[in-house]
Amino acid sequence: MRSVLLGVVLGLSFLAGCAGPKVDEYRNEKPVLDLATYFNGKLNAWGLVRNRSGKVVKRFRVDMTGTWQGGNGTLEEDFTYADGTKSRRVWNISRIDVNHYRGTAADVVGEAVGEARGNALQWRYALAVPVDGKIYNVNFDDWMYLIDDEIMLNKSDMSKYGVGLGEVIVSFRKSRD
């Protein structure tokens, strides 16, 4: 009985994952998101992490600097958390074609893959997340939506083995420098 219940739960989790939006649904939305344009220069972001029950478990600010040469970019992210701790992530991003991107960072397991259409980007990757002295590879399904030339919103669903762990919500603001 227990294995049948586990099979039903995993099957429903799989179906729920397939039922989400497709990035192509945003192809006509404006303004059009171009990563090399938006993530070029100085940006700031503010965000929070919610666990699976919806409780906010972490708040943070990110100071970012992006630089691009041709189809290759570097995005330096300096995080400051509400408890005073700090961390840094440096993304190396490559444009594969007009709509597709790949990225790496020290704590990204393998390679991130992204697809942009219209004002939206879906960015998928596994992140090595330290928790209580152990490292867990957590899957992220990021959705970024360009609101205007300064503001972008991001919602990331976190999962492991198809089971939802929580979400990250971030608001980006590009500097007018």
N, C-alpha and C positions, 0 to 999 in steps of 0.2 A: 504493500500500500504506500509506503514511504517513497519508494522509487517512482511509482506512478505519479504521485503528487509532485515530486521534484521534476519529472519530465514535463508535466503540465505547466509548472512555473517557468521552466527554461523555455518551453515552446512559446508561451505568452510573451516572455521577455524578448524573444527573437522577433515575433510578429510586431510587437510594439516598436522595436527598433527600426523595422522596415516601413512603418507607417508614417514616418516623419516627412517633413518637407524636402523637396529636392532643390538644390541651388539654382537649377535652370528656371524654376518658377519666378525668380527675381530678375530675369534677364532684361526686362523692360523698365525696371525701377531706376530712378535718378536720385541723386547724382551717381554716376558710375564710379565704382571703387577701383582705383589703381593703387596697388600697394606701394610702388616706387614713388608715387606722388604723395600719398597720405603719410606713409612712414618714412618721410625724408625730413630731417631737421629735428627740432625739439618737440616733445610731446609730454603730457602728464596724463595719468590715469588714476582712478579711484575705484576700489572694488571691495567685494566681500565674498566669503566662502560660506555656503550653507550646507549642513549635513543632510542626510536623507530625510530627516523629519522636518527640515525647514529652518532649524535653528542656525543663527549666524555664529560661526565658530572662529572666524578670522576676518579682520578688516585690514586694508592696506592702501598705500599710495605707491605709484610707480613713476619715476622720472626716467624718460627715455630719450635716446638720441638715435636717429636712423640716418644712414648714409647709403647711397646707391651709386654704382657704376655700371651702366648698361643694364643688364637683366639680373645683376647680383647685388644684394643688399645685406647690410649688417644692422641689426637692431639691438642696441644695448639697453637693458632694463635693470634699473636699480630699485628694488622693493624696500619699503619701510613699513613694518607691520605695527598695528596699534599697541602691541606689547613692547615696542622698541627694537625688536630684532630686525636684522637686515639680510637681504640676499641679492644675488645678481644673476641674471641670465643674459647670455649673448646669443642671439639668433643669427644664423647665416642662411639667407633666403635666396633661392634662385627661381627666376621665372622660366618655366619650361616652354610655354607658349602663351598666347594671348589670355587664356583663362586659367592656366594651371601653374602651381608653385610647389616647390619642395623646400624643406627647411631642416636644419639641425641645430642643436644646442647641447651643451655638456650633459644636462639632465634629461634630454629627450632620448628615449629608447629607439634606436634605429633612425627613421626619417619621418618628419611630418609631411603630410600631403594636403594641398589645398586647391580649391576650385572657386573662382570668382565669377559672378554673373551679375550684371546690373550693379546694385548698391550692396550686394551681399558677398561674403566669403565664408565658405565652410572649410575649416582647418581641423584635421584629425591627426592625433598623435598619442603616443604613450609617454608618460612622464614618470621618472623614478622619484617617488615621493617618500621622504623619510618620516617615519611615524614610530615614536618610542624606541629609537635605536635600530629599527629595521627599515629596509627599503622595499617599497611596494610599487610595482609598475601599474599605474592607473591610466585608463584610457580616457582621453578628452575628445569631445565632439564640440568644437568651438563654432559658433555662428556670430559673425561680425556684420553689422549693418551701418553703412555710412549714412548719417542723417543730413549733414551739410559739409562744407569744406573744412570745418573745425571739429565737429563732434561725430564720434562713432560709438555705438553700443555693442557690447559683447556678452553673450550668454554661453557658458560652457557646461555641458553635462558630463559628469565624471562617472565612470563605471569600471567594474572589474568582473570578468566572466559574464558579462551581459547584465549584471545586477547594478542598479543605480546606487551611487554612493553620495550624491549631492550635486551641487552646482556652484559655479563661479560666475558672478555678475560684475562687469567692468564698464566704466564710462571713460572714454578717451577724449582728450582735448588737445588739438594741435596748436602749438604756439604760433602767434602771428608775426614772429621775428622777421 
